[in-house]
Amino acid sequence: MNAESMTSACDTSYALRLHLAEGNLRALVDCVVPPEGPNAVVPMLLEALERAGVVDPIGLMAAEQRFRAAAEAGGELRDMPILEGTPPIPPEDASVAWAREFFKEGFSANPETGAIDYRERTAHRSVAEGDLLARVIPGKPGVDGVNLFGEPIPAENPRPVSLRAGDNVRFDADEQAFYSLCAGRIRLEDDALSVDEVFTVHGSVGLGTGNVRHPGALLVEENIEAGSRVEAKGDIEVRGYIEDAHVEAGGSLTVHGGITGGAGSLLRIAGAVHAKFILNATVEAMGDVVVEREINNAVVRTRGAVKVPHGRIVAGEIQALSGIDTAHAGSDAGIPTLLASGEDYTLPARIQAKETELAALRGTLHKVHARLDPLTGQEHRLSAQSRQTLAVLHQKLCEAEQKSHGIEAQMREMREGSRKRAVNRIVVRTCVHPDASFRVAQRGLYARETVPGPVAILIREGEVGFFATTPPR
């Protein structure tokens, strides 16, 4: 079918142009309506429709009526729809119905006062053996549409869920349901649903226990003492404090006491972090870092947010991709403090790794081209063995180019993923103290004097500044 048809009268000011859009689903008209009215151009319209292949008499009648109604006012018509087919009805994608609020973010609030209890998370991840974890709700197919020529327009297929069973989880295909195979803590990582068995340390991690490595979730009933190394694939919960230790968690870290650091201190957490305070420690996290009292002389980097809504951040350096919320920034003593928002601390290293991989691949491409280019167009002069070698070189070149495009696409996805998570905003609820520095999306701001809160540090018209705000609840 013609995608476009045009006919015009002798007077070109009366030209009528018909074009078909959206896969021949809609017929649109551009037309200058002559002074004598639509009658002068209706024959052109019908001729254009028939020339395009629209011959259904009912359709032609409907198009004429719609055109006349629009043209009665005269003037110029632009992209005027005069005839439409039946668009396809989109499908309903498959979805996941969770048995409980396993992964809900945030903390519980007192129903009477509204006060947030930072010791009580909204999510409850503990499960028993045999618990139903989730059901897959099947998608519903869409309904095909019909274009102007009676041809079907296929509806898209519903997208399936990408959730799959991981460690200690069973998927029942008949019920389309996921069940726990053991008691533990539920975890969702890379579309895999797992249940980590909880290992409990009855007491503290220290010289008596040695370093602890566990492939699931870990509960420490007392403390993690100085010099210890603790690694767990799942969540870590510490009922006491962490002191100058190396801690790595594949899930979240909850410390009922505080975190104090030292020369050997590093906490690398794949999920969120919650503690009463963080002092002299280095924390790298992928989720939110929530602190009840203060972050003091610490380095905290996260792809989530940093939240100290009732405490202070003083000294050290905070770098949070998804925003910062604190009561106090800096202190009356004028101790230098840096708060940076909208920056992904993981992105430079991840991009650098991909660029290194890409550079090596481009070196391979250069070598292949150096061998291949002189032989291009000379295939008829080559022996059978040389032609076979040439075919292998072509295959290597194709594979290397495809891999190169794939790496470039991964780099774009990394940057876009960071951009979507970025919150270019820092909220200080009570007071910005002198010598506090701020950086929002790489733009800097320095507080030379006290700035009373609540204020937001954000970018407007390309400049970063202090702006009055209402703090989040």
Secondary structure, DSSP 8 states (H G I E B T S, - for coil): --SEEEE--SSGGG-EEEEEETTTTEEEEEEEE-TT-GGGTHHHHHHHHHHHT---HHHHHHHHHHHHHHHTT-EEEEEEEEEE-B--B--B--EEEESS-SS--SEEE-TTT--EEEEEES---EE-TT-EEEEEE--B--B-EE-TTS-EE----------EE-TTEEEETTTTEEEESSSEEEEEETTEEEEE-EEEESS-BSTTT--EEESSEEEESS-B-TT-EEEESS-EEESS-EES-EEEESS-EEESS-EE--TT-EEEESS-EEEEEEES-EEEESS-EEEEEEEES-EEEESS-EEEEEEEEESSEEEETT-EEEEEES-TT---EEEEES--TTHHHHHHHHHHHHHHHHHHHHHHHHHHGGGTT-GGGS-HHHHHHHHHHHHHHHHHHHHHHHHHHHHHHHHHHHHHH---EEEEEEEE-TTEEEEETTEEEE-SS-EESSEEEEEETTEEEEEE-----
